[in-house]
Amino acid sequence: MGILVLCETDGGQPRKSAFELLGKAKALGLGPVTALVLGPADVTSLGGHGADAVLHYDNAVLASHSTGTAVKAIANAVAATGASVVLGSASNVTRDAFPRLSARLGAGLAVECTDLRVAGGKLVGRRPVFAGKALVDVKVQSAVALFTVRPNSFPVAASTGATAPVTTGDGGVSGSDVDVKVVQTLAPESKQVDLTEADRIVSGGRSLKSKESFDAVIRPLAAAVHATPGASRAAVDAGFAHHGDQVGQTGKVVNPSLYIAMGISGAIQHLAGMRTSRIIVAVNKDPDAPIFQFATYGIVGDLFEYAPLLQAEFQKTLA
């Protein structure tokens, strides 16, 4: 019994999503919570966020994600801990590894959950379906249940300062298990929080008309809100922003507390990537734009007029 939480790292430090999952796992009360870390990393902070124990596979082979090695290591961790539930963030790593892990373990898998609760002694995940048009509750009947959770679904509590015993190992993998060779890793030029973990996002659409306008309107507004800039697919296809900035079904799925959509009509593909945002603010000249059906607050007007006004107000209040 118990919960195994795959804690992803960035630059040797646990990602924010790892702390979210550990805190939620502890609150669920389904037995001891074990944090699993793959590759060299600093694991000292995990106990303060809910881990009862840490399983650290401090193996350089696992430093760069390789599907075969990650799946094998996680499967070995499940066997070593006897965990009945495995949690992971809905990320590129788990989208790649968890379906294969599910097949290897014969375990059911619920993906992209936005909430977790216990009913009848079983973990139940709530997840959006049909591009976010509906929510369904999913219960896994297999002996081991796998769940991935969208980042920002749960708050991160302050560390208690507690420590957890750390067990180290190699994960049972070696160089012969590597199926892909990583020859180079390039660090992103931007120091901004990744869209998938951003608590606030300001996105721009095709209405910005040019890359110069996008950079002059969206990026300063995002900076004023202490947010990460995003973009619709139309804006990305037009060359206003990089593909890594794209929010939507063919971009990144985000779940921030605040999502500001500037000049975005709200096509179903875009809504699929941001519909679960807690507060949605939309600015669009078209009063019939679909985005207004889902916006918490809407402004019918020209984004070039309202963006500077919003920026000035945010700079005053958030300075």
C-alpha positions as a Markdown table, in Angstrom:
| # | Residue | x | y | z |
|---|---|---|---|---|
| 1 | Met | 0.0 | 0.0 | 0.0 |
| 2 | Gly | 1.0 | 3.6 | -0.2 |
| 3 | Ile | 1.6 | 6.2 | -2.9 |
| 4 | Leu | 4.6 | 6.6 | -5.1 |
| 5 | Val | 5.1 | 10.1 | -6.4 |
| 6 | Leu | 7.4 | 10.6 | -9.4 |
| 7 | Cys | 9.1 | 13.9 | -8.6 |
| 8 | Glu | 10.5 | 15.5 | -11.8 |
| 9 | Thr | 13.5 | 17.8 | -11.5 |
| 10 | Asp | 14.9 | 20.8 | -13.4 |
| 11 | Gly | 18.5 | 21.7 | -13.0 |
| 12 | Gly | 18.9 | 19.2 | -10.2 |
| 13 | Gln | 16.0 | 20.7 | -8.2 |
| 14 | Pro | 12.5 | 19.4 | -7.7 |
| 15 | Arg | 9.9 | 21.1 | -9.9 |
| 16 | Lys | 7.0 | 22.9 | -8.4 |
| 17 | Ser | 4.7 | 20.1 | -9.6 |
| 18 | Ala | 6.6 | 17.6 | -7.4 |
| 19 | Phe | 5.7 | 19.6 | -4.3 |
| 20 | Glu | 2.1 | 19.9 | -5.4 |
| 21 | Leu | 1.8 | 16.1 | -5.8 |
| 22 | Leu | 3.5 | 15.3 | -2.5 |
| 23 | Gly | 1.3 | 17.6 | -0.5 |
| 24 | Lys | -1.8 | 16.1 | -2.1 |
| 25 | Ala | -0.6 | 12.6 | -1.7 |
| 26 | Lys | -0.1 | 13.1 | 2.0 |
| 27 | Ala | -3.6 | 14.6 | 2.4 |
| 28 | Leu | -5.2 | 11.7 | 0.7 |
| 29 | Gly | -4.3 | 9.4 | 3.6 |
| 30 | Leu | -3.8 | 6.2 | 1.5 |
| 31 | Gly | -0.7 | 5.1 | 3.3 |
| 32 | Pro | 3.0 | 6.2 | 3.3 |
| 33 | Val | 4.1 | 8.6 | 0.6 |
| 34 | Thr | 7.4 | 7.8 | -1.2 |
| 35 | Ala | 9.0 | 10.4 | -3.5 |
| 36 | Leu | 10.8 | 8.9 | -6.4 |
| 37 | Val | 13.6 | 10.9 | -8.1 |
| 38 | Leu | 15.3 | 9.7 | -11.2 |
| 39 | Gly | 18.9 | 11.0 | -11.9 |
| 40 | Pro | 21.2 | 13.2 | -9.9 |
| 41 | Ala | 19.3 | 15.8 | -7.9 |
| 42 | Asp | 19.0 | 17.6 | -4.5 |
| 43 | Val | 16.3 | 15.6 | -2.6 |
| 44 | Thr | 16.6 | 17.2 | 0.8 |
| 45 | Ser | 13.5 | 19.4 | 0.4 |
| 46 | Leu | 11.0 | 16.6 | -0.4 |
| 47 | Gly | 10.4 | 15.6 | 3.3 |
| 48 | Gly | 9.2 | 19.0 | 4.1 |
| 49 | His | 6.5 | 18.8 | 1.4 |
| 50 | Gly | 4.9 | 15.5 | 2.4 |
| 51 | Ala | 7.3 | 12.7 | 1.6 |
| 52 | Asp | 7.6 | 10.0 | 4.3 |
| 53 | Ala | 10.5 | 8.5 | 2.4 |
| 54 | Val | 12.6 | 9.3 | -0.6 |
| 55 | Leu | 13.7 | 6.7 | -3.2 |
| 56 | His | 16.6 | 8.3 | -5.1 |
| 57 | Tyr | 17.9 | 6.5 | -8.2 |
| 58 | Asp | 21.0 | 8.6 | -8.4 |
| 59 | Asn | 22.1 | 7.1 | -11.7 |
| 60 | Ala | 23.6 | 9.3 | -14.5 |
| 61 | Val | 21.9 | 7.0 | -17.0 |
| 62 | Leu | 18.6 | 8.4 | -15.8 |
| 63 | Ala | 19.7 | 12.0 | -16.0 |
| 64 | Ser | 18.5 | 12.5 | -19.6 |
| 65 | His | 15.1 | 11.0 | -20.1 |
| 66 | Ser | 15.1 | 7.8 | -22.1 |
| 67 | Thr | 11.8 | 6.0 | -22.3 |
| 68 | Gly | 13.2 | 2.5 | -21.7 |
| 69 | Thr | 15.3 | 3.4 | -18.7 |
| 70 | Ala | 12.6 | 5.5 | -17.1 |
| 71 | Val | 9.9 | 2.9 | -17.4 |
| 72 | Lys | 12.2 | 0.2 | -16.1 |
| 73 | Ala | 13.3 | 2.3 | -13.1 |
| 74 | Ile | 9.7 | 3.3 | -12.2 |
| 75 | Ala | 8.5 | -0.3 | -12.4 |
| 76 | Asn | 11.3 | -1.3 | -10.1 |
| 77 | Ala | 10.4 | 1.4 | -7.7 |
| 78 | Val | 6.8 | 0.2 | -7.6 |
| 79 | Ala | 8.0 | -3.3 | -6.8 |
| 80 | Ala | 10.4 | -2.0 | -4.2 |
| 81 | Thr | 7.8 | 0.1 | -2.3 |
| 82 | Gly | 4.7 | -2.0 | -2.9 |
| 83 | Ala | 2.9 | 1.2 | -3.8 |
| 84 | Ser | -0.8 | 0.8 | -4.9 |
| 85 | Val | -0.9 | 4.3 | -6.5 |
| 86 | Val | 1.6 | 6.0 | -8.7 |
| 87 | Leu | 1.3 | 9.8 | -9.3 |
| 88 | Gly | 3.1 | 11.9 | -11.8 |
| 89 | Ser | 2.7 | 15.4 | -13.3 |
| 90 | Ala | 1.0 | 15.5 | -16.7 |
| 91 | Ser | 4.2 | 16.3 | -18.5 |
| 92 | Asn | 6.2 | 15.2 | -21.6 |
| 93 | Val | 8.0 | 12.7 | -19.4 |
| 94 | Thr | 4.8 | 11.0 | -18.1 |
| 95 | Arg | 3.0 | 11.2 | -21.5 |
| 96 | Asp | 5.9 | 9.2 | -22.9 |
| 97 | Ala | 6.5 | 6.8 | -20.0 |
| 98 | Phe | 3.2 | 6.1 | -18.2 |
| 99 | Pro | 1.4 | 4.4 | -21.0 |
| 100 | Arg | 4.3 | 2.0 | -21.4 |
| 101 | Leu | 4.5 | 1.6 | -17.6 |
| 102 | Ser | 0.7 | 0.8 | -17.6 |
| 103 | Ala | 1.3 | -1.9 | -20.2 |
| 104 | Arg | 4.3 | -3.3 | -18.3 |
| 105 | Leu | 2.5 | -3.5 | -15.0 |
| 106 | Gly | -1.0 | -4.3 | -16.3 |
| 107 | Ala | -2.1 | -1.2 | -14.5 |
| 108 | Gly | -5.0 | 1.2 | -15.3 |
| 109 | Leu | -4.1 | 4.8 | -16.2 |
| 110 | Ala | -6.0 | 8.0 | -15.7 |
| 111 | Val | -4.4 | 11.0 | -17.4 |
| 112 | Glu | -4.6 | 14.8 | -17.2 |
| 113 | Cys | -6.5 | 14.8 | -13.9 |
| 114 | Thr | -7.4 | 18.1 | -12.2 |
| 115 | Asp | -8.5 | 16.7 | -8.9 |
| 116 | Leu | -8.0 | 13.6 | -6.7 |
| 117 | Arg | -10.2 | 12.3 | -3.9 |
| 118 | Val | -10.8 | 9.1 | -2.1 |
| 119 | Ala | -14.1 | 7.2 | -2.3 |
| 120 | Gly | -14.7 | 3.8 | -0.8 |
| 121 | Gly | -11.0 | 3.4 | -0.1 |
| 122 | Lys | -10.1 | 3.9 | -3.8 |
| 123 | Leu | -8.5 | 6.9 | -5.4 |
| 124 | Val | -10.8 | 8.8 | -7.8 |
| 125 | Gly | -9.5 | 11.2 | -10.4 |
| 126 | Arg | -11.5 | 14.0 | -12.0 |
| 127 | Arg | -10.4 | 14.8 | -15.6 |
| 128 | Pro | -11.8 | 16.9 | -18.5 |
| 129 | Val | -13.0 | 15.2 | -21.6 |
| 130 | Phe | -14.3 | 16.3 | -25.0 |
| 131 | Ala | -11.8 | 19.2 | -25.2 |
| 132 | Gly | -12.8 | 20.3 | -21.7 |
| 133 | Lys | -16.6 | 20.4 | -22.4 |
| 134 | Ala | -17.3 | 17.9 | -19.6 |
| 135 | Leu | -15.6 | 16.4 | -16.5 |
| 136 | Val | -15.6 | 12.7 | -15.6 |
| 137 | Asp | -14.6 | 10.8 | -12.5 |
| 138 | Val | -12.2 | 7.9 | -13.1 |
| 139 | Lys | -11.6 | 5.0 | -10.8 |
| 140 | Val | -8.9 | 2.5 | -11.6 |
| 141 | Gln | -9.7 | -1.1 | -10.6 |
| 142 | Ser | -6.3 | -2.7 | -11.1 |
| 143 | Ala | -4.0 | -3.5 | -8.1 |
| 144 | Val | -1.7 | -0.7 | -9.1 |
| 145 | Ala | -3.3 | 2.6 | -10.3 |
| 146 | Leu | -1.5 | 5.2 | -12.3 |
| 147 | Phe | -2.6 | 8.9 | -12.4 |
| 148 | Thr | -1.1 | 11.9 | -14.0 |
| 149 | Val | -2.2 | 15.4 | -12.8 |
| 150 | Arg | -2.1 | 18.7 | -14.5 |
| 151 | Pro | 0.3 | 21.2 | -12.9 |
| 152 | Asn | -1.3 | 23.9 | -10.7 |
| 153 | Ser | -4.2 | 21.6 | -9.7 |
| 154 | Phe | -3.2 | 21.8 | -6.1 |
| 155 | Pro | -1.6 | 24.5 | -3.9 |
| 156 | Val | 1.9 | 24.2 | -2.6 |
| 157 | Ala | 2.1 | 24.5 | 1.1 |
| 158 | Ala | 5.1 | 26.0 | 2.9 |
| 159 | Ser | 7.7 | 23.4 | 3.8 |
| 160 | Thr | 7.4 | 22.0 | 7.3 |
| 161 | Gly | 11.1 | 21.6 | 7.5 |
| 162 | Ala | 10.7 | 17.9 | 8.1 |
| 163 | Thr | 13.2 | 15.4 | 6.7 |
| 164 | Ala | 12.6 | 12.0 | 5.1 |
| 165 | Pro | 14.9 | 9.0 | 5.0 |
| 166 | Val | 16.6 | 8.6 | 1.6 |
| 167 | Thr | 17.3 | 5.3 | 0.0 |
| 168 | Thr | 19.6 | 5.5 | -3.0 |
| 169 | Gly | 20.2 | 3.0 | -5.8 |
| 170 | Asp | 20.7 | 2.8 | -9.5 |
| 171 | Gly | 17.1 | 1.9 | -10.4 |
| 172 | Gly | 18.2 | -1.4 | -11.8 |
| 173 | Val | 19.2 | 0.2 | -15.1 |
| 174 | Ser | 22.5 | 0.5 | -16.9 |
| 175 | Gly | 23.9 | 1.9 | -20.1 |
| 176 | Ser | 22.7 | -1.2 | -22.0 |
| 177 | Asp | 19.1 | -0.2 | -21.3 |
| 178 | Val | 19.5 | 3.2 | -23.0 |
| 179 | Asp | 17.5 | 3.2 | -26.3 |
| 180 | Val | 18.2 | 6.8 | -27.2 |
| 181 | Lys | 21.5 | 8.6 | -26.9 |
| 182 | Val | 21.3 | 12.3 | -25.9 |
| 183 | Val | 24.2 | 14.1 | -27.6 |
| 184 | Gln | 23.4 | 17.6 | -26.4 |
| 185 | Thr | 21.1 | 19.5 | -24.1 |
| 186 | Leu | 20.4 | 23.1 | -24.8 |
| 187 | Ala | 19.1 | 25.3 | -21.9 |
| 188 | Pro | 16.2 | 27.6 | -22.9 |
| 189 | Glu | 17.2 | 31.2 | -23.4 |
| 190 | Ser | 14.2 | 32.5 | -21.5 |
| 191 | Lys | 14.3 | 32.4 | -17.7 |
| 192 | Gln | 10.5 | 32.6 | -17.4 |
| 193 | Val | 8.4 | 29.9 | -15.7 |
| 194 | Asp | 7.4 | 27.2 | -18.2 |
| 195 | Leu | 3.8 | 27.6 | -19.4 |
| 196 | Thr | 2.8 | 24.3 | -18.0 |
| 197 | Glu | 3.7 | 25.3 | -14.4 |
| 198 | Ala | 2.9 | 29.0 | -14.7 |
| 199 | Asp | 0.5 | 30.4 | -12.2 |
| 200 | Arg | -0.4 | 33.4 | -14.4 |
| 201 | Ile | -0.4 | 33.5 | -18.2 |
| 202 | Val | -1.0 | 36.3 | -20.7 |
| 203 | Ser | -1.7 | 35.0 | -24.2 |
| 204 | Gly | -2.0 | 36.9 | -27.5 |
| 205 | Gly | -3.8 | 36.0 | -30.7 |
| 206 | Arg | -3.7 | 36.8 | -34.4 |
| 207 | Ser | -5.3 | 40.1 | -33.8 |
| 208 | Leu | -1.9 | 41.5 | -32.7 |
| 209 | Lys | -1.1 | 41.6 | -36.5 |
| 210 | Ser | 2.7 | 41.3 | -36.2 |
| 211 | Lys | 5.6 | 39.9 | -34.1 |
| 212 | Glu | 6.6 | 43.5 | -33.2 |
| 213 | Ser | 3.1 | 44.2 | -31.9 |
| 214 | Phe | 3.1 | 40.9 | -30.0 |
| 215 | Asp | 6.4 | 41.8 | -28.3 |
| 216 | Ala | 5.3 | 45.3 | -27.6 |
| 217 | Val | 1.9 | 44.4 | -26.1 |
| 218 | Ile | 1.9 | 40.9 | -24.7 |
| 219 | Arg | 5.4 | 40.6 | -23.2 |
| 220 | Pro | 5.2 | 43.9 | -21.2 |
| 221 | Leu | 1.7 | 43.1 | -20.0 |
| 222 | Ala | 2.8 | 39.7 | -18.9 |
| 223 | Ala | 5.8 | 41.2 | -17.1 |
| 224 | Ala | 3.4 | 43.6 | -15.3 |
| 225 | Val | 1.3 | 40.7 | -14.1 |
| 226 | His | 4.3 | 38.6 | -13.2 |
| 227 | Ala | 3.1 | 36.1 | -15.8 |
| 228 | Thr | 4.4 | 33.9 | -18.6 |
| 229 | Pro | 3.6 | 35.0 | -22.2 |
| 230 | Gly | 1.6 | 32.6 | -24.3 |
| 231 | Ala | 0.1 | 32.5 | -27.7 |
| 232 | Ser | -2.7 | 31.0 | -29.8 |
| 233 | Arg | -1.8 | 28.6 | -32.7 |
| 234 | Ala | -2.8 | 31.3 | -35.2 |
| 235 | Ala | -0.3 | 33.7 | -33.6 |
| 236 | Val | 2.4 | 31.0 | -33.6 |
| 237 | Asp | 1.7 | 30.0 | -37.2 |
| 238 | Ala | 1.9 | 33.7 | -38.2 |
| 239 | Gly | 5.4 | 33.9 | -36.6 |
| 240 | Phe | 4.5 | 36.2 | -33.8 |
| 241 | Ala | 5.8 | 33.8 | -31.1 |
| 242 | His | 7.7 | 30.5 | -30.8 |
| 243 | His | 6.0 | 27.1 | -30.8 |
| 244 | Gly | 7.0 | 26.7 | -27.2 |
| 245 | Asp | 4.7 | 29.6 | -26.4 |
| 246 | Gln | 1.7 | 28.0 | -27.9 |
| 247 | Val | -1.3 | 27.1 | -25.7 |
| 248 | Gly | -3.9 | 24.7 | -27.0 |
| 249 | Gln | -4.6 | 21.2 | -28.2 |
| 250 | Thr | -1.5 | 21.1 | -30.4 |
| 251 | Gly | 0.5 | 23.2 | -28.0 |
| 252 | Lys | 0.8 | 23.2 | -24.2 |
| 253 | Val | -2.1 | 22.4 | -21.9 |
| 254 | Val | -2.0 | 24.9 | -19.0 |
| 255 | Asn | -3.9 | 25.2 | -15.7 |
| 256 | Pro | -3.0 | 28.6 | -14.2 |
| 257 | Ser | -4.9 | 30.6 | -11.6 |
| 258 | Leu | -5.1 | 33.5 | -14.0 |
| 259 | Tyr | -5.3 | 33.4 | -17.8 |
| 260 | Ile | -5.6 | 36.6 | -19.8 |
| 261 | Ala | -6.5 | 36.1 | -23.5 |
| 262 | Met | -5.8 | 39.2 | -25.6 |
| 263 | Gly | -7.4 | 39.1 | -29.1 |
| 264 | Ile | -8.1 | 35.3 | -29.0 |
| 265 | Ser | -11.4 | 34.2 | -30.3 |
| 266 | Gly | -11.5 | 31.0 | -28.4 |
| 267 | Ala | -11.5 | 28.2 | -31.0 |
| 268 | Ile | -12.2 | 24.8 | -29.5 |
| 269 | Gln | -8.5 | 23.8 | -30.0 |
| 270 | His | -7.3 | 26.7 | -27.9 |
| 271 | Leu | -10.0 | 26.2 | -25.2 |
| 272 | Ala | -8.8 | 22.6 | -24.9 |
| 273 | Gly | -5.5 | 23.9 | -23.6 |
| 274 | Met | -6.6 | 26.5 | -21.1 |
| 275 | Arg | -10.3 | 25.8 | -20.2 |
| 276 | Thr | -9.5 | 24.7 | -16.7 |
| 277 | Ser | -7.9 | 28.0 | -15.7 |
| 278 | Arg | -9.4 | 29.3 | -12.5 |
| 279 | Ile | -9.9 | 32.9 | -13.7 |
| 280 | Ile | -10.1 | 33.7 | -17.4 |
| 281 | Val | -10.0 | 37.3 | -18.6 |
| 282 | Ala | -10.8 | 37.9 | -22.3 |
| 283 | Val | -10.4 | 41.1 | -24.4 |
| 284 | Asn | -11.8 | 40.9 | -27.9 |
| 285 | Lys | -13.6 | 43.3 | -30.2 |
| 286 | Asp | -16.1 | 40.6 | -31.3 |
| 287 | Pro | -18.9 | 40.4 | -28.7 |
| 288 | Asp | -19.8 | 37.0 | -30.1 |
| 289 | Ala | -16.3 | 35.5 | -29.7 |
| 290 | Pro | -16.6 | 32.0 | -28.2 |
| 291 | Ile | -14.0 | 32.9 | -25.5 |
| 292 | Phe | -16.6 | 35.1 | -23.7 |
| 293 | Gln | -18.8 | 32.0 | -23.0 |
| 294 | Phe | -16.0 | 30.7 | -20.7 |
| 295 | Ala | -14.5 | 33.9 | -19.5 |
| 296 | Thr | -14.8 | 35.0 | -15.8 |
| 297 | Tyr | -14.4 | 38.6 | -16.9 |
| 298 | Gly | -14.8 | 39.9 | -20.5 |
| 299 | Ile | -14.0 | 43.2 | -22.1 |
| 300 | Val | -15.5 | 43.9 | -25.6 |
| 301 | Gly | -13.0 | 46.3 | -27.1 |
| 302 | Asp | -9.7 | 46.8 | -28.9 |
| 303 | Leu | -6.8 | 45.0 | -27.2 |
| 304 | Phe | -4.4 | 47.8 | -28.3 |
| 305 | Glu | -6.5 | 50.2 | -26.2 |
| 306 | Tyr | -7.0 | 48.0 | -23.2 |
| 307 | Ala | -3.6 | 46.3 | -22.9 |
| 308 | Pro | -1.8 | 49.6 | -21.9 |
| 309 | Leu | -4.6 | 50.4 | -19.4 |
| 310 | Leu | -4.4 | 46.9 | -17.8 |
| 311 | Gln | -0.6 | 47.1 | -17.8 |
| 312 | Ala | -0.6 | 50.4 | -16.0 |
| 313 | Glu | -3.0 | 49.2 | -13.4 |
| 314 | Phe | -1.1 | 46.0 | -12.8 |
| 315 | Gln | 2.2 | 47.9 | -12.5 |
| 316 | Lys | 0.6 | 50.0 | -9.8 |
| 317 | Thr | -0.9 | 47.2 | -7.8 |
| 318 | Leu | 1.7 | 44.5 | -8.2 |
| 319 | Ala | 4.9 | 46.6 | -8.1 |
